[in-house]
Every structure is written in C-alpha cells, then in structure tokens.
C-alpha cells in the first residue's frame, strides 16, 4: 500500500494537494506486536500516526516501547519490511489501547525541545475565555492561569522544572490529550494538528 511513499508520489489525491503524511517519518515506537506472524502496531514520531508495519523474516516479537527505524535509509532498517497502512483505532487490541498512552508519554519525555518549547512555553489563549492549557485533562481555568504565571517570560527548561512548578505530570497529561484526539477525530481543537502535523 505504501511501498512507493518515498518516491514523492501524492497518494489518494490526483491533483496532488496532499502529500503522504508518512513520507518523512523515520522513527516509530511499538504499541503492540502479538506474535512474529502478525503486523506490528506502532506510533510514529513525532506526528503520532498509528500505523501497521510488517517485520522482516525471523525478527521475532518486538517489545512494546521499542524504537524502530522505518525511514528510507535501508542500512538502518533492520526490523521493518513494509508499511501496511494506517491502523483503525476501533480495531486496536486491548493491549495496544493500554500501551498507547504510556508509549506516547515516552515520546513526549524524550523530545522536550518539541513539547516544552512548542507547547508549554508558547501556549496561549484559544479564545477570550479559554487557554490552551485547559485542553489538558483536569486543568481548568484557574490552574491554567496559575501555570501561565509560573511560566513567566523565560519558560521552562525541562519537564522536571515544569512539573515541580505546577504540581502536575505534564507529559502524562499531554499524552492523555493526544490519545483522546487519536480516539476521537471530532475532538476540537486538535493539539496533534497544531503542534505536530502542520506540514501535512
């Protein structure tokens, strides 16, 4: 299905208005791989697409959370054979649904330059009455204003500083928001699109 994705071909749109969102993806993390004969279900970094991959022969079961290279450099592609396509969220196993927020949290924690700089240090008002921090589960208007005050002009340098200042687990809350958006495509506004998929 995606074997020609590196060629720059436009997929699904004869006018070429949208490019393949997986075209530039290089890395992903495993959220489910029940057996060596089944597809590997992964979350791409950093755009958080949930997709299915086939493994090269005799690679065995891939551990949840394992980081796999799926880019165009054949010399680095030691596990992934092919991209099978996007996974249907409603068809994910219970194991994949349980692991997805944990794996996404790992992605967030490993990329502070993306998530602290692009979201926590820059987030502003979405409307006259709502701040972007209120998209995080359990963060209301009062807490959002407190976070803005604690952020100040300099912002946070790392997750430990942010969490200590605000009394939250910021990576976990952001992961939970992303999972909610993955599971419900009608949930608006979508931080995934605003932060991670602007180029798609």
N, C-alpha and C positions, 0 to 999 in steps of 0.2 A: 504493500500500500504506500509506504513512504520511501521506497528504495531510491527514488530519484530526487529526494529532498535536497541534496547537496548541490544539485545542478543549477539551482536558482529558478527552476520552473515554478510558475504560480499554480496553486492547487485549488480546484473547485471553483475557480472564477475565470472565465475565458477572457475577461477584459484586463486581468492582471491587477486588480485593485487591492487584493490582499495577498501577502506572501505567506508561505508556510510558517506557522509560529515555531516550529521545531527546527527550522533551518539553521539557526545559530546556536542551538543548545549543545553544550559539550558534556555536562555532568548531570547526574541524577542520583537519587537515593532510593533504595529498595523499601517498599512498604509491605510487600507480600510476594512470596515465591513458595507455594505449597509443595512442589516437587520439581525435580530436574526436567520432567517432561512437560511441564506447564509454563505458561507465559510468566515473565517477571513483571510485577506491577510496581511502577516507580513514580516518584515525584521529581520533576525537572528542577534544576537550579539555574537561576533564582526565580524563574517565572511561574513555578508551581502548577504546571500542567500534570495531570495524572494520565500516564500512558502505559501501554503494554509493550514489552520487548521479548524477543526470543534470544536465548543464550546459544553460544557456540557449543558444539558437542562436547560432552564429558566435563562440563564446568561445574556440575553439581548444583545443589540448592544454595542460593545466595542469601546471606543473612540480612535480616531487617536492619535498616540503617546503613548498610554498605553503600559506599560511594562508587558508582560505576561511570566509566567514560563511554560516551555514546557519540562523540564528535566525528569529524571527518579524518582525523589522523589515524590511519589503520594501525600504525605501530603501537598506539596506546590502547587500542580497542581489544582488550584481552578477554572480555566476557560477552559483550553484546554482539549478536549476529545481525539482527534486523529490528526495525521499529515496526510494530504490528498495528499501531494506531492508538487513538485516544481510548482510555478506559471509560465505560459507562459507570458513573458514580453509583447508580442504583444497583449495579451488579457486583460491586466490590464485596469481598468476603468480610465476615465479622472481624477477622484478624486484621485485614487492611484498614477497616474503619477505625479500629482501636489504635493501630500503629501510626496512622497518618498524622494526628496532631503532635505526636512525640517526634516523628521524623522532621516535620515542618519546623518544630521548635529548634531542633538541632541545626537545620539550615539557617534559621534566623540567628542563632547564637554564634554560628561560625562566620557570619557576614555582617559584623557590626557596622562596617562602613556603609553598607546598603541600608540597613534598617534603622540604625540610630541616626545617621546623617540624613537619610531621605525622609524618614517619617518622624521619629521622636524629636529631632532637633528642628524640624521645619514645619510640622503640622500646625495648621491654623484653623480659623473658623470655616465651617461648611455653610453656615447661614448666620443670621443675626442672633439666633438662639442656640446654635449647636456648634461645638468644637469637634474637630476630628478625633480627639482622644476619646470622645463619647462613643465612638464605634467599637471600642474595646469592651469586652464583656465585663459588666459590673462597674464600669466607670460612668458616673453621672456627671451632671454639670458642675457641681461643687468640686468633685475630685479632679475633673478636667482643668478647672481654673487653678486649683492648687498645683497641679503638675506644671502648668504654664508658668506659674510664679516660681516654682523650684527650678525650672529650666533656665530662667533668666536669659541674658543675652548670649552667654557663652555656650550654653547647651551642655550635654553630657558627653563624656569621652568613651564610656563603656556601659555595658548592661549592669554591672555591679553598682556603679555610681548612681545610675538612673533608678534602680530598684531600691537602693538604700534611701535615696532622697524621697521617693514617692511611696514607699511601702507596698510595692507590687512586684509581681513576677512579670515583667514587661514582655519578655519573649514568649512566655506561655499565653498571655492574653492576646498578643498579636497572632500567634499560631491558631488560637481558637477562633479568632475573627476570620482568618484566611480559610480555615476548614468550613466555617459556616457559609462563606461565599462560594466555595467549591461545591458544597452540597446543595445550595440554593442559588441558582443563577439569577433569580429575580431580586435578590437582596441588594439594595442600593443604599448609599453609594458603594462602589466596589474598590476597596483598597488594592486588591490584586491588580486591577487595570490601572489605577492611578500611580502605583508605585513600581510595578514590575513588568507590565505589558504595554507600555505606552508606544513602543515601536511596532507593535503587531497590527 
